[in-house]
Amino acid sequence: MSEEKPICSAKGCRADAVWVLAWNNPKLHTPERRKTWLACEEHREHLSQFLGVRGFLKDVVPLGDWDSASDS
């Protein structure tokens, strides 16, 4: 069984994800809660801006670093 590679969350994009965008909506989520979107290199800035203008973006982390942090 092969493990599926994470793909970008941008609509219609099927590229491999290399970034994790951690966010939350303060009207819906507790302050420590983090939702995540994945982004390829091409869509990282666009997705970051989308979340940022709404005040939702909390962190942008390379996927490999995020995986390491979630394993500990």
mmCIF file as Biopython writes it, N, C-alpha, C and O atoms, coordinates in Angstrom:
data_model
#
loop_
_atom_site.group_PDB
_atom_site.id
_atom_site.type_symbol
_atom_site.label_atom_id
_atom_site.label_alt_id
_atom_site.label_comp_id
_atom_site.label_asym_id
_atom_site.label_entity_id
_atom_site.label_seq_id
_atom_site.pdbx_PDB_ins_code
_atom_site.Cartn_x
_atom_site.Cartn_y
_atom_site.Cartn_z
_atom_site.occupancy
_atom_site.B_iso_or_equiv
_atom_site.auth_seq_id
_atom_site.auth_asym_id
_atom_site.pdbx_PDB_model_num
ATOM 1   N N  . MET A ? 1  ? 0.845   -1.184 0.000  1.0 0.0 1  A 1 
ATOM 2   C CA . MET A ? 1  ? 0.000   0.000  0.000  1.0 0.0 1  A 1 
ATOM 3   C C  . MET A ? 1  ? 0.889   1.245  0.000  1.0 0.0 1  A 1 
ATOM 4   O O  . MET A ? 1  ? 1.757   1.399  0.859  1.0 0.0 1  A 1 
ATOM 5   N N  . SER A ? 2  ? 0.661   2.126  -0.970 1.0 0.0 2  A 1 
ATOM 6   C CA . SER A ? 2  ? 1.480   3.337  -1.036 1.0 0.0 2  A 1 
ATOM 7   C C  . SER A ? 2  ? 0.812   4.469  -0.264 1.0 0.0 2  A 1 
ATOM 8   O O  . SER A ? 2  ? -0.410  4.616  -0.263 1.0 0.0 2  A 1 
ATOM 9   N N  . GLU A ? 3  ? 1.646   5.254  0.386  1.0 0.0 3  A 1 
ATOM 10  C CA . GLU A ? 3  ? 1.164   6.390  1.157  1.0 0.0 3  A 1 
ATOM 11  C C  . GLU A ? 3  ? 0.971   7.568  0.206  1.0 0.0 3  A 1 
ATOM 12  O O  . GLU A ? 3  ? 1.870   7.895  -0.568 1.0 0.0 3  A 1 
ATOM 13  N N  . GLU A ? 4  ? -0.199  8.204  0.261  1.0 0.0 4  A 1 
ATOM 14  C CA . GLU A ? 4  ? -0.464  9.350  -0.597 1.0 0.0 4  A 1 
ATOM 15  C C  . GLU A ? 4  ? 0.326   10.562 -0.130 1.0 0.0 4  A 1 
ATOM 16  O O  . GLU A ? 4  ? 0.448   10.823 1.067  1.0 0.0 4  A 1 
ATOM 17  N N  . LYS A ? 5  ? 0.859   11.297 -1.098 1.0 0.0 5  A 1 
ATOM 18  C CA . LYS A ? 5  ? 1.593   12.520 -0.770 1.0 0.0 5  A 1 
ATOM 19  C C  . LYS A ? 5  ? 0.590   13.639 -0.510 1.0 0.0 5  A 1 
ATOM 20  O O  . LYS A ? 5  ? -0.439  13.720 -1.181 1.0 0.0 5  A 1 
ATOM 21  N N  . PRO A ? 6  ? 0.887   14.502 0.461  1.0 0.0 6  A 1 
ATOM 22  C CA . PRO A ? 6  ? 0.010   15.648 0.708  1.0 0.0 6  A 1 
ATOM 23  C C  . PRO A ? 6  ? 0.008   16.576 -0.507 1.0 0.0 6  A 1 
ATOM 24  O O  . PRO A ? 6  ? 1.056   16.841 -1.096 1.0 0.0 6  A 1 
ATOM 25  N N  . ILE A ? 7  ? -1.175  17.065 -0.876 1.0 0.0 7  A 1 
ATOM 26  C CA . ILE A ? 7  ? -1.278  17.967 -2.012 1.0 0.0 7  A 1 
ATOM 27  C C  . ILE A ? 7  ? -1.757  19.351 -1.576 1.0 0.0 7  A 1 
ATOM 28  O O  . ILE A ? 7  ? -2.337  19.516 -0.503 1.0 0.0 7  A 1 
ATOM 29  N N  . CYS A ? 8  ? -1.508  20.313 -2.408 1.0 0.0 8  A 1 
ATOM 30  C CA . CYS A ? 8  ? -1.863  21.704 -2.167 1.0 0.0 8  A 1 
ATOM 31  C C  . CYS A ? 8  ? -3.374  21.859 -1.984 1.0 0.0 8  A 1 
ATOM 32  O O  . CYS A ? 8  ? -4.160  21.189 -2.654 1.0 0.0 8  A 1 
ATOM 33  N N  . SER A ? 9  ? -3.770  22.748 -1.073 1.0 0.0 9  A 1 
ATOM 34  C CA . SER A ? 9  ? -5.189  23.012 -0.803 1.0 0.0 9  A 1 
ATOM 35  C C  . SER A ? 9  ? -5.815  24.016 -1.767 1.0 0.0 9  A 1 
ATOM 36  O O  . SER A ? 9  ? -7.030  24.215 -1.734 1.0 0.0 9  A 1 
ATOM 37  N N  . ALA A ? 10 ? -5.020  24.651 -2.621 1.0 0.0 10 A 1 
ATOM 38  C CA . ALA A ? 10 ? -5.569  25.629 -3.571 1.0 0.0 10 A 1 
ATOM 39  C C  . ALA A ? 10 ? -6.513  24.918 -4.536 1.0 0.0 10 A 1 
ATOM 40  O O  . ALA A ? 10 ? -6.244  23.806 -4.992 1.0 0.0 10 A 1 
ATOM 41  N N  . LYS A ? 11 ? -7.607  25.575 -4.831 1.0 0.0 11 A 1 
ATOM 42  C CA . LYS A ? 11 ? -8.626  24.984 -5.701 1.0 0.0 11 A 1 
ATOM 43  C C  . LYS A ? 11 ? -8.035  24.570 -7.045 1.0 0.0 11 A 1 
ATOM 44  O O  . LYS A ? 11 ? -7.420  25.377 -7.742 1.0 0.0 11 A 1 
ATOM 45  N N  . GLY A ? 12 ? -8.228  23.314 -7.394 1.0 0.0 12 A 1 
ATOM 46  C CA . GLY A ? 12 ? -7.775  22.791 -8.672 1.0 0.0 12 A 1 
ATOM 47  C C  . GLY A ? 12 ? -6.313  22.402 -8.742 1.0 0.0 12 A 1 
ATOM 48  O O  . GLY A ? 12 ? -5.879  21.833 -9.744 1.0 0.0 12 A 1 
ATOM 49  N N  . CYS A ? 13 ? -5.545  22.692 -7.710 1.0 0.0 13 A 1 
ATOM 50  C CA . CYS A ? 13 ? -4.112  22.375 -7.728 1.0 0.0 13 A 1 
ATOM 51  C C  . CYS A ? 13 ? -3.902  20.941 -7.248 1.0 0.0 13 A 1 
ATOM 52  O O  . CYS A ? 13 ? -4.505  20.515 -6.263 1.0 0.0 13 A 1 
ATOM 53  N N  . ARG A ? 14 ? -3.054  20.210 -7.941 1.0 0.0 14 A 1 
ATOM 54  C CA . ARG A ? 14 ? -2.731  18.831 -7.561 1.0 0.0 14 A 1 
ATOM 55  C C  . ARG A ? 14 ? -1.239  18.672 -7.259 1.0 0.0 14 A 1 
ATOM 56  O O  . ARG A ? 14 ? -0.731  17.553 -7.191 1.0 0.0 14 A 1 
ATOM 57  N N  . ALA A ? 15 ? -0.541  19.799 -7.079 1.0 0.0 15 A 1 
ATOM 58  C CA . ALA A ? 15 ? 0.907   19.772 -6.822 1.0 0.0 15 A 1 
ATOM 59  C C  . ALA A ? 15 ? 1.189   19.285 -5.395 1.0 0.0 15 A 1 
ATOM 60  O O  . ALA A ? 15 ? 0.352   19.407 -4.501 1.0 0.0 15 A 1 
ATOM 61  N N  . ASP A ? 16 ? 2.369   18.740 -5.215 1.0 0.0 16 A 1 
ATOM 62  C CA . ASP A ? 16 ? 2.793   18.308 -3.881 1.0 0.0 16 A 1 
ATOM 63  C C  . ASP A ? 16 ? 2.867   19.513 -2.950 1.0 0.0 16 A 1 
ATOM 64  O O  . ASP A ? 16 ? 3.373   20.569 -3.328 1.0 0.0 16 A 1 
ATOM 65  N N  . ALA A ? 17 ? 2.363   19.350 -1.744 1.0 0.0 17 A 1 
ATOM 66  C CA . ALA A ? 17 ? 2.438   20.404 -0.737 1.0 0.0 17 A 1 
ATOM 67  C C  . ALA A ? 17 ? 3.839   20.443 -0.141 1.0 0.0 17 A 1 
ATOM 68  O O  . ALA A ? 17 ? 4.459   19.405 0.092  1.0 0.0 17 A 1 
ATOM 69  N N  . VAL A ? 18 ? 4.326   21.654 0.100  1.0 0.0 18 A 1 
ATOM 70  C CA . VAL A ? 18 ? 5.618   21.826 0.767  1.0 0.0 18 A 1 
ATOM 71  C C  . VAL A ? 18 ? 5.506   22.761 1.966  1.0 0.0 18 A 1 
ATOM 72  O O  . VAL A ? 18 ? 6.468   22.918 2.718  1.0 0.0 18 A 1 
ATOM 73  N N  . TRP A ? 19 ? 4.338   23.387 2.154  1.0 0.0 19 A 1 
ATOM 74  C CA . TRP A ? 19 ? 4.100   24.320 3.256  1.0 0.0 19 A 1 
ATOM 75  C C  . TRP A ? 19 ? 2.825   23.953 4.005  1.0 0.0 19 A 1 
ATOM 76  O O  . TRP A ? 19 ? 1.876   23.428 3.422  1.0 0.0 19 A 1 
ATOM 77  N N  . VAL A ? 20 ? 2.818   24.235 5.302  1.0 0.0 20 A 1 
ATOM 78  C CA . VAL A ? 20 ? 1.618   24.127 6.124  1.0 0.0 20 A 1 
ATOM 79  C C  . VAL A ? 20 ? 1.250   25.532 6.585  1.0 0.0 20 A 1 
ATOM 80  O O  . VAL A ? 20 ? 2.077   26.237 7.164  1.0 0.0 20 A 1 
ATOM 81  N N  . LEU A ? 21 ? 0.015   25.934 6.329  1.0 0.0 21 A 1 
ATOM 82  C CA . LEU A ? 21 ? -0.495  27.218 6.798  1.0 0.0 21 A 1 
ATOM 83  C C  . LEU A ? 21 ? -1.425  26.925 7.967  1.0 0.0 21 A 1 
ATOM 84  O O  . LEU A ? 21 ? -2.510  26.371 7.792  1.0 0.0 21 A 1 
ATOM 85  N N  . ALA A ? 22 ? -0.987  27.301 9.148  1.0 0.0 22 A 1 
ATOM 86  C CA . ALA A ? 22 ? -1.781  27.067 10.359 1.0 0.0 22 A 1 
ATOM 87  C C  . ALA A ? 22 ? -2.643  28.302 10.607 1.0 0.0 22 A 1 
ATOM 88  O O  . ALA A ? 22 ? -2.148  29.429 10.571 1.0 0.0 22 A 1 
ATOM 89  N N  . TRP A ? 23 ? -3.929  28.087 10.857 1.0 0.0 23 A 1 
ATOM 90  C CA . TRP A ? 23 ? -4.841  29.210 11.008 1.0 0.0 23 A 1 
ATOM 91  C C  . TRP A ? 23 ? -5.959  28.854 11.968 1.0 0.0 23 A 1 
ATOM 92  O O  . TRP A ? 23 ? -6.151  27.692 12.324 1.0 0.0 23 A 1 
ATOM 93  N N  . ASN A ? 24 ? -6.692  29.879 12.378 1.0 0.0 24 A 1 
ATOM 94  C CA . ASN A ? 24 ? -7.952  29.667 13.083 1.0 0.0 24 A 1 
ATOM 95  C C  . ASN A ? 24 ? -8.845  30.882 12.898 1.0 0.0 24 A 1 
ATOM 96  O O  . ASN A ? 24 ? -8.370  31.994 12.669 1.0 0.0 24 A 1 
ATOM 97  N N  . ASN A ? 25 ? -10.128 30.653 13.001 1.0 0.0 25 A 1 
ATOM 98  C CA . ASN A ? 25 ? -11.120 31.721 12.939 1.0 0.0 25 A 1 
ATOM 99  C C  . ASN A ? 25 ? -11.505 32.019 14.380 1.0 0.0 25 A 1 
ATOM 100 O O  . ASN A ? 25 ? -12.174 31.203 15.014 1.0 0.0 25 A 1 
ATOM 101 N N  . PRO A ? 26 ? -11.097 33.173 14.917 1.0 0.0 26 A 1 
ATOM 102 C CA . PRO A ? 26 ? -11.347 33.461 16.334 1.0 0.0 26 A 1 
ATOM 103 C C  . PRO A ? 26 ? -12.827 33.509 16.707 1.0 0.0 26 A 1 
ATOM 104 O O  . PRO A ? 26 ? -13.167 33.397 17.884 1.0 0.0 26 A 1 
ATOM 105 N N  . LYS A ? 27 ? -13.700 33.671 15.731 1.0 0.0 27 A 1 
ATOM 106 C CA . LYS A ? 27 ? -15.132 33.654 16.019 1.0 0.0 27 A 1 
ATOM 107 C C  . LYS A ? 27 ? -15.661 32.230 16.212 1.0 0.0 27 A 1 
ATOM 108 O O  . LYS A ? 27 ? -16.723 32.030 16.801 1.0 0.0 27 A 1 
ATOM 109 N N  . LEU A ? 28 ? -14.910 31.243 15.709 1.0 0.0 28 A 1 
ATOM 110 C CA . LEU A ? 28 ? -15.349 29.847 15.782 1.0 0.0 28 A 1 
ATOM 111 C C  . LEU A ? 28 ? -14.464 28.948 16.634 1.0 0.0 28 A 1 
ATOM 112 O O  . LEU A ? 28 ? -14.947 27.976 17.215 1.0 0.0 28 A 1 
ATOM 113 N N  . HIS A ? 29 ? -13.168 29.261 16.716 1.0 0.0 29 A 1 
ATOM 114 C CA . HIS A ? 29 ? -12.195 28.370 17.334 1.0 0.0 29 A 1 
ATOM 115 C C  . HIS A ? 29 ? -11.583 28.982 18.588 1.0 0.0 29 A 1 
ATOM 116 O O  . HIS A ? 29 ? -11.449 30.201 18.699 1.0 0.0 29 A 1 
ATOM 117 N N  . THR A ? 30 ? -11.215 28.122 19.527 1.0 0.0 30 A 1 
ATOM 118 C CA . THR A ? 30 ? -10.480 28.594 20.698 1.0 0.0 30 A 1 
ATOM 119 C C  . THR A ? 30 ? -9.097  29.084 20.235 1.0 0.0 30 A 1 
ATOM 120 O O  . THR A ? 30 ? -8.614  28.652 19.188 1.0 0.0 30 A 1 
ATOM 121 N N  . PRO A ? 31 ? -8.458  29.978 21.002 1.0 0.0 31 A 1 
ATOM 122 C CA . PRO A ? 31 ? -7.184  30.564 20.558 1.0 0.0 31 A 1 
ATOM 123 C C  . PRO A ? 31 ? -6.092  29.551 20.237 1.0 0.0 31 A 1 
ATOM 124 O O  . PRO A ? 31 ? -5.282  29.789 19.341 1.0 0.0 31 A 1 
ATOM 125 N N  . GLU A ? 32 ? -6.051  28.429 20.949 1.0 0.0 32 A 1 
ATOM 126 C CA . GLU A ? 32 ? -4.979  27.453 20.706 1.0 0.0 32 A 1 
ATOM 127 C C  . GLU A ? 32 ? -5.281  26.493 19.554 1.0 0.0 32 A 1 
ATOM 128 O O  . GLU A ? 32 ? -4.388  25.772 19.110 1.0 0.0 32 A 1 
ATOM 129 N N  . ARG A ? 33 ? -6.505  26.472 19.069 1.0 0.0 33 A 1 
ATOM 130 C CA . ARG A ? 33 ? -6.893  25.561 17.981 1.0 0.0 33 A 1 
ATOM 131 C C  . ARG A ? 33 ? -6.219  25.974 16.685 1.0 0.0 33 A 1 
ATOM 132 O O  . ARG A ? 33 ? -6.171  27.161 16.361 1.0 0.0 33 A 1 
ATOM 133 N N  . ARG A ? 34 ? -5.700  25.009 15.940 1.0 0.0 34 A 1 
ATOM 134 C CA . ARG A ? 34 ? -5.089  25.285 14.646 1.0 0.0 34 A 1 
ATOM 135 C C  . ARG A ? 34 ? -5.688  24.376 13.586 1.0 0.0 34 A 1 
ATOM 136 O O  . ARG A ? 34 ? -5.625  23.151 13.688 1.0 0.0 34 A 1 
ATOM 137 N N  . LYS A ? 35 ? -6.263  24.987 12.580 1.0 0.0 35 A 1 
ATOM 138 C CA . LYS A ? 35 ? -6.684  24.297 11.372 1.0 0.0 35 A 1 
ATOM 139 C C  . LYS A ? 35 ? -5.496  24.412 10.418 1.0 0.0 35 A 1 
ATOM 140 O O  . LYS A ? 35 ? -4.636  25.272 10.607 1.0 0.0 35 A 1 
ATOM 141 N N  . THR A ? 36 ? -5.438  23.564 9.407  1.0 0.0 36 A 1 
ATOM 142 C CA . THR A ? 36 ? -4.305  23.646 8.483  1.0 0.0 36 A 1 
ATOM 143 C C  . THR A ? 36 ? -4.759  23.560 7.037  1.0 0.0 36 A 1 
ATOM 144 O O  . THR A ? 36 ? -5.681  22.822 6.689  1.0 0.0 36 A 1 
ATOM 145 N N  . TRP A ? 37 ? -4.090  24.327 6.223  1.0 0.0 37 A 1 
ATOM 146 C CA . TRP A ? 37 ? -4.154  24.202 4.777  1.0 0.0 37 A 1 
ATOM 147 C C  . TRP A ? 37 ? -2.749  23.850 4.336  1.0 0.0 37 A 1 
ATOM 148 O O  . TRP A ? 37 ? -1.770  24.249 4.967  1.0 0.0 37 A 1 
ATOM 149 N N  . LEU A ? 38 ? -2.656  23.099 3.249  1.0 0.0 38 A 1 
ATOM 150 C CA . LEU A ? 38 ? -1.366  22.754 2.668  1.0 0.0 38 A 1 
ATOM 151 C C  . LEU A ? 38 ? -1.166  23.581 1.413  1.0 0.0 38 A 1 
ATOM 152 O O  . LEU A ? 38 ? -2.129  23.893 0.712  1.0 0.0 38 A 1 
ATOM 153 N N  . ALA A ? 39 ? 0.072   23.936 1.124  1.0 0.0 39 A 1 
ATOM 154 C CA . ALA A ? 39 ? 0.351   24.756 -0.054 1.0 0.0 39 A 1 
ATOM 155 C C  . ALA A ? 39 ? 1.606   24.282 -0.779 1.0 0.0 39 A 1 
ATOM 156 O O  . ALA A ? 39 ? 2.592   23.867 -0.171 1.0 0.0 39 A 1 
ATOM 157 N N  . CYS A ? 40 ? 1.525   24.363 -2.104 1.0 0.0 40 A 1 
ATOM 158 C CA . CYS A ? 40 ? 2.726   24.164 -2.917 1.0 0.0 40 A 1 
ATOM 159 C C  . CYS A ? 40 ? 3.476   25.504 -2.931 1.0 0.0 40 A 1 
ATOM 160 O O  . CYS A ? 40 ? 2.979   26.508 -2.421 1.0 0.0 40 A 1 
ATOM 161 N N  . GLU A ? 41 ? 4.651   25.504 -3.507 1.0 0.0 41 A 1 
ATOM 162 C CA . GLU A ? 41 ? 5.440   26.746 -3.555 1.0 0.0 41 A 1 
ATOM 163 C C  . GLU A ? 41 ? 4.675   27.851 -4.288 1.0 0.0 41 A 1 
ATOM 164 O O  . GLU A ? 41 ? 4.690   29.005 -3.859 1.0 0.0 41 A 1 
ATOM 165 N N  . GLU A ? 42 ? 4.011   27.505 -5.382 1.0 0.0 42 A 1 
ATOM 166 C CA . GLU A ? 42 ? 3.300   28.487 -6.209 1.0 0.0 42 A 1 
ATOM 167 C C  . GLU A ? 42 ? 2.137   29.158 -5.471 1.0 0.0 42 A 1 
ATOM 168 O O  . GLU A ? 42 ? 1.886   30.345 -5.678 1.0 0.0 42 A 1 
ATOM 169 N N  . HIS A ? 43 ? 1.428   28.423 -4.618 1.0 0.0 43 A 1 
ATOM 170 C CA . HIS A ? 43 ? 0.221   28.963 -3.979 1.0 0.0 43 A 1 
ATOM 171 C C  . HIS A ? 43 ? 0.409   29.416 -2.529 1.0 0.0 43 A 1 
ATOM 172 O O  . HIS A ? 43 ? -0.541  29.897 -1.910 1.0 0.0 43 A 1 
ATOM 173 N N  . ARG A ? 44 ? 1.604   29.272 -1.985 1.0 0.0 44 A 1 
ATOM 174 C CA . ARG A ? 44 ? 1.829   29.642 -0.581 1.0 0.0 44 A 1 
ATOM 175 C C  . ARG A ? 44 ? 1.460   31.099 -0.322 1.0 0.0 44 A 1 
ATOM 176 O O  . ARG A ? 44 ? 0.741   31.392 0.633  1.0 0.0 44 A 1 
ATOM 177 N N  . GLU A ? 45 ? 1.936   31.999 -1.149 1.0 0.0 45 A 1 
ATOM 178 C CA . GLU A ? 45 ? 1.688   33.428 -0.935 1.0 0.0 45 A 1 
ATOM 179 C C  . GLU A ? 45 ? 0.196   33.757 -1.079 1.0 0.0 45 A 1 
ATOM 180 O O  . GLU A ? 45 ? -0.363  34.486 -0.259 1.0 0.0 45 A 1 
ATOM 181 N N  . HIS A ? 46 ? -0.435  33.227 -2.106 1.0 0.0 46 A 1 
ATOM 182 C CA . HIS A ? 46 ? -1.862  33.500 -2.331 1.0 0.0 46 A 1 
ATOM 183 C C  . HIS A ? 46 ? -2.719  33.013 -1.161 1.0 0.0 46 A 1 
ATOM 184 O O  . HIS A ? 46 ? -3.572  33.751 -0.668 1.0 0.0 46 A 1 
ATOM 185 N N  . LEU A ? 47 ? -2.496  31.785 -0.720 1.0 0.0 47 A 1 
ATOM 186 C CA . LEU A ? 47 ? -3.279  31.248 0.399  1.0 0.0 47 A 1 
ATOM 187 C C  . LEU A ? 47 ? -2.963  32.002 1.694  1.0 0.0 47 A 1 
ATOM 188 O O  . LEU A ? 47 ? -3.856  32.238 2.508  1.0 0.0 47 A 1 
ATOM 189 N N  . SER A ? 48 ? -1.702  32.376 1.883  1.0 0.0 48 A 1 
ATOM 190 C CA . SER A ? 48 ? -1.319  33.145 3.072  1.0 0.0 48 A 1 
ATOM 191 C C  . SER A ? 48 ? -2.032  34.496 3.087  1.0 0.0 48 A 1 
ATOM 192 O O  . SER A ? 48 ? -2.521  34.930 4.130  1.0 0.0 48 A 1 
ATOM 193 N N  . GLN A ? 49 ? -2.093  35.158 1.933  1.0 0.0 49 A 1 
ATOM 194 C CA . GLN A ? 49 ? -2.771  36.451 1.853  1.0 0.0 49 A 1 
ATOM 195 C C  . GLN A ? 49 ? -4.266  36.297 2.122  1.0 0.0 49 A 1 
ATOM 196 O O  . GLN A ? 49 ? -4.859  37.112 2.829  1.0 0.0 49 A 1 
ATOM 197 N N  . PHE A ? 50 ? -4.870  35.262 1.562  1.0 0.0 50 A 1 
ATOM 198 C CA . PHE A ? 50 ? -6.303  35.015 1.771  1.0 0.0 50 A 1 
ATOM 199 C C  . PHE A ? 50 ? -6.620  34.900 3.259  1.0 0.0 50 A 1 
ATOM 200 O O  . PHE A ? 50 ? -7.562  35.522 3.751  1.0 0.0 50 A 1 
ATOM 201 N N  . LEU A ? 51 ? -5.833  34.108 3.967  1.0 0.0 51 A 1 
ATOM 202 C CA . LEU A ? 51 ? -6.047  33.941 5.409  1.0 0.0 51 A 1 
ATOM 203 C C  . LEU A ? 51 ? -5.622  35.189 6.182  1.0 0.0 51 A 1 
ATOM 204 O O  . LEU A ? 51 ? -6.267  35.570 7.158  1.0 0.0 51 A 1 
ATOM 205 N N  . GLY A ? 52 ? -4.543  35.815 5.743  1.0 0.0 52 A 1 
ATOM 206 C CA . GLY A ? 52 ? -4.000  36.971 6.453  1.0 0.0 52 A 1 
ATOM 207 C C  . GLY A ? 52 ? -4.939  38.165 6.483  1.0 0.0 52 A 1 
ATOM 208 O O  . GLY A ? 52 ? -5.085  38.806 7.524  1.0 0.0 52 A 1 
ATOM 209 N N  . VAL A ? 53 ? -5.579  38.480 5.360  1.0 0.0 53 A 1 
ATOM 210 C CA . VAL A ? 53 ? -6.466  39.644 5.329  1.0 0.0 53 A 1 
ATOM 211 C C  . VAL A ? 53 ? -7.684  39.451 6.228  1.0 0.0 53 A 1 
ATOM 212 O O  . VAL A ? 53 ? -8.323  40.426 6.624  1.0 0.0 53 A 1 
ATOM 213 N N  . ARG A ? 54 ? -8.008  38.206 6.551  1.0 0.0 54 A 1 
ATOM 214 C CA . ARG A ? 54 ? -9.119  37.911 7.442  1.0 0.0 54 A 1 
ATOM 215 C C  . ARG A ? 54 ? -8.681  37.820 8.908  1.0 0.0 54 A 1 
ATOM 216 O O  . ARG A ? 54 ? -9.506  37.673 9.810  1.0 0.0 54 A 1 
ATOM 217 N N  . GLY A ? 55 ? -7.354  37.911 9.126  1.0 0.0 55 A 1 
ATOM 218 C CA . GLY A ? 55 ? -6.825  37.805 10.482 1.0 0.0 55 A 1 
ATOM 219 C C  . GLY A ? 55 ? -6.786  36.375 10.993 1.0 0.0 55 A 1 
ATOM 220 O O  . GLY A ? 55 ? -6.713  36.152 12.201 1.0 0.0 55 A 1 
ATOM 221 N N  . PHE A ? 56 ? -6.833  35.402 10.086 1.0 0.0 56 A 1 
ATOM 222 C CA . PHE A ? 56 ? -6.877  33.989 10.473 1.0 0.0 56 A 1 
ATOM 223 C C  . PHE A ? 56 ? -5.498  33.334 10.517 1.0 0.0 56 A 1 
ATOM 224 O O  . PHE A ? 56 ? -5.295  32.397 11.289 1.0 0.0 56 A 1 
ATOM 225 N N  . LEU A ? 57 ? -4.548  33.801 9.709  1.0 0.0 57 A 1 
ATOM 226 C CA . LEU A ? 57 ? -3.252  33.139 9.579  1.0 0.0 57 A 1 
ATOM 227 C C  . LEU A ? 57 ? -2.439  33.272 10.863 1.0 0.0 57 A 1 
ATOM 228 O O  . LEU A ? 57 ? -2.255  34.374 11.379 1.0 0.0 57 A 1 
ATOM 229 N N  . LYS A ? 58 ? -1.957  32.146 11.373 1.0 0.0 58 A 1 
ATOM 230 C CA . LYS A ? 58 ? -1.152  32.128 12.593 1.0 0.0 58 A 1 
ATOM 231 C C  . LYS A ? 58 ? 0.303   31.774 12.327 1.0 0.0 58 A 1 
ATOM 232 O O  . LYS A ? 58 ? 1.194   32.297 12.996 1.0 0.0 58 A 1 
ATOM 233 N N  . ASP A ? 59 ? 0.563   30.891 11.358 1.0 0.0 59 A 1 
ATOM 234 C CA . ASP A ? 59 ? 1.930   30.451 11.114 1.0 0.0 59 A 1 
ATOM 235 C C  . ASP A ? 59 ? 2.038   29.803 9.742  1.0 0.0 59 A 1 
ATOM 236 O O  . ASP A ? 59 ? 1.071   29.224 9.246  1.0 0.0 59 A 1 
ATOM 237 N N  . VAL A ? 60 ? 3.211   29.899 9.129  1.0 0.0 60 A 1 
ATOM 238 C CA . VAL A ? 60 ? 3.529   29.206 7.883  1.0 0.0 60 A 1 
ATOM 239 C C  . VAL A ? 60 ? 4.809   28.430 8.145  1.0 0.0 60 A 1 
ATOM 240 O O  . VAL A ? 60 ? 5.839   29.009 8.493  1.0 0.0 60 A 1 
ATOM 241 N N  . VAL A ? 61 ? 4.736   27.118 7.977  1.0 0.0 61 A 1 
ATOM 242 C CA . VAL A ? 61 ? 5.831   26.228 8.358  1.0 0.0 61 A 1 
ATOM 243 C C  . VAL A ? 61 ? 6.115   25.243 7.219  1.0 0.0 61 A 1 
ATOM 244 O O  . VAL A ? 61 ? 5.176   24.732 6.609  1.0 0.0 61 A 1 
ATOM 245 N N  . PRO A ? 62 ? 7.391   24.966 6.922  1.0 0.0 62 A 1 
ATOM 246 C CA . PRO A ? 62 ? 7.676   23.916 5.937  1.0 0.0 62 A 1 
ATOM 247 C C  . PRO A ? 62 ? 7.036   22.593 6.372  1.0 0.0 62 A 1 
ATOM 248 O O  . PRO A ? 62 ? 7.053   22.250 7.554  1.0 0.0 62 A 1 
ATOM 249 N N  . LEU A ? 63 ? 6.480   21.868 5.426  1.0 0.0 63 A 1 
ATOM 250 C CA . LEU A ? 63 ? 5.778   20.622 5.720  1.0 0.0 63 A 1 
ATOM 251 C C  . LEU A ? 63 ? 6.625   19.657 6.538  1.0 0.0 63 A 1 
ATOM 252 O O  . LEU A ? 63 ? 6.119   19.035 7.472  1.0 0.0 63 A 1 
ATOM 253 N N  . GLY A ? 64 ? 7.897   19.523 6.205  1.0 0.0 64 A 1 
ATOM 254 C CA . GLY A ? 64 ? 8.780   18.611 6.943  1.0 0.0 64 A 1 
ATOM 255 C C  . GLY A ? 64 ? 8.914   18.994 8.413  1.0 0.0 64 A 1 
ATOM 256 O O  . GLY A ? 64 ? 8.973   18.123 9.280  1.0 0.0 64 A 1 
ATOM 257 N N  . ASP A ? 65 ? 8.962   20.299 8.696  1.0 0.0 65 A 1 
ATOM 258 C CA . ASP A ? 65 ? 9.046   20.774 10.085 1.0 0.0 65 A 1 
ATOM 259 C C  . ASP A ? 65 ? 7.742   20.518 10.814 1.0 0.0 65 A 1 
ATOM 260 O O  . ASP A ? 65 ? 7.757   20.154 11.990 1.0 0.0 65 A 1 
ATOM 261 N N  . TRP A ? 66 ? 6.614   20.699 10.143 1.0 0.0 66 A 1 
ATOM 262 C CA . TRP A ? 66 ? 5.303   20.471 10.753 1.0 0.0 66 A 1 
ATOM 263 C C  . TRP A ? 66 ? 5.144   18.995 11.116 1.0 0.0 66 A 1 
ATOM 264 O O  . TRP A ? 66 ? 4.673   18.662 12.204 1.0 0.0 66 A 1 
ATOM 265 N N  . ASP A ? 67 ? 5.545   18.105 10.186 1.0 0.0 67 A 1 
ATOM 266 C CA . ASP A ? 67 ? 5.463   16.667 10.439 1.0 0.0 67 A 1 
ATOM 267 C C  . ASP A ? 67 ? 6.304   16.286 11.638 1.0 0.0 67 A 1 
ATOM 268 O O  . ASP A ? 67 ? 5.883   15.464 12.452 1.0 0.0 67 A 1 
ATOM 269 N N  . SER A ? 68 ? 7.494   16.872 11.761 1.0 0.0 68 A 1 
ATOM 270 C CA . SER A ? 68 ? 8.375   16.575 12.896 1.0 0.0 68 A 1 
ATOM 271 C C  . SER A ? 68 ? 7.774   17.057 14.202 1.0 0.0 68 A 1 
ATOM 272 O O  . SER A ? 68 ? 7.854   16.365 15.217 1.0 0.0 68 A 1 
ATOM 273 N N  . ALA A ? 69 ? 7.172   18.236 14.184 1.0 0.0 69 A 1 
ATOM 274 C CA . ALA A ? 69 ? 6.573   18.797 15.395 1.0 0.0 69 A 1 
ATOM 275 C C  . ALA A ? 69 ? 5.364   17.989 15.847 1.0 0.0 69 A 1 
ATOM 276 O O  . ALA A ? 69 ? 5.133   17.839 17.047 1.0 0.0 69 A 1 
ATOM 277 N N  . SER A ? 70 ? 4.587   17.465 14.893 1.0 0.0 70 A 1 
ATOM 278 C CA . SER A ? 70 ? 3.394   16.704 15.252 1.0 0.0 70 A 1 
ATOM 279 C C  . SER A ? 70 ? 3.738   15.292 15.731 1.0 0.0 70 A 1 
ATOM 280 O O  . SER A ? 70 ? 2.919   14.644 16.382 1.0 0.0 70 A 1 
ATOM 281 N N  . ASP A ? 71 ? 4.949   14.810 15.411 1.0 0.0 71 A 1 
ATOM 282 C CA . ASP A ? 71 ? 5.381   13.489 15.872 1.0 0.0 71 A 1 
ATOM 283 C C  . ASP A ? 71 ? 5.841   13.500 17.326 1.0 0.0 71 A 1 
ATOM 284 O O  . ASP A ? 71 ? 5.852   12.459 17.983 1.0 0.0 71 A 1 
ATOM 285 N N  . SER A ? 72 ? 6.220   14.668 17.827 1.0 0.0 72 A 1 
ATOM 286 C CA . SER A ? 72 ? 6.765   14.725 19.188 1.0 0.0 72 A 1 
ATOM 287 C C  . SER A ? 72 ? 5.697   14.925 20.227 1.0 0.0 72 A 1 
ATOM 288 O O  . SER A ? 72 ? 5.999   14.993 21.418 1.0 0.0 72 A 1 
#
